[in-house]
Amino acid sequence: MDQEKRKYAFSRDMLGGDYTLARPHLGPNTKVDVYRLFQFTLRDVLEQDYGTEKTDDLFRRAGTMAGQAFFEEYCKEATDLNSLVKIIQNKFKELGIGIFKVESLGENGKLFTLTVAEDLDCSGLPDVAEEICVYDEGFIKGILESFSGANFTVREIDCWCTGSRICRFKAVAEQ
């Protein structure tokens, strides 16, 4: 679909604005419950209409777009992988997304194992025996691809909802 004809085409202008004017009493913050209310009701409706696999794909794509916007907004000054990780750690914590760490780094930055503790999407939810953070997969993918220029596949391998109590992701650069 043509970008100009779309009613809700995303732009970075949608991220902020002057909250002192727009929300003088409430400011830019809200509760995790409200975020999850939006995320999981939207996910439920999409899954009813399109099935689980397509919904996961849509959430990954949206996460990738959000990760790219996050990189543009917060990470563009990163000059190397260490500075990128430091920025992500600080911003994730500051913004309440989670506590980000790199567990392991493979050869030439092409393989990562990353963790997010206290993850915004799932920490505190009941065990469902499945990883559920597909939006986060896309979000991490968007950041890594924006920084490196390489294509990445990111998959969650441990999740709060599988009893792990931490979200762990494997990111692999495609050849």
Buried (B, 14 or more C-beta within 10 A) or exposed (E): EEEEEEEEEBEEEEEEEEEEEEEEEEEEEEEEEEEBEEBEEBBEEBBEEEEEEEBBBBBBBBBBBBBBBBBBEBBEEBEEBEEBBEBBBEBBEEEEBBBBBBEEBEEEBBBBBBBBBBBBBBBEBEEEEEBBBBBBBBBBBBBBBBBBEBEBEBBBEBBBBBEBEBBBBBBBBEE
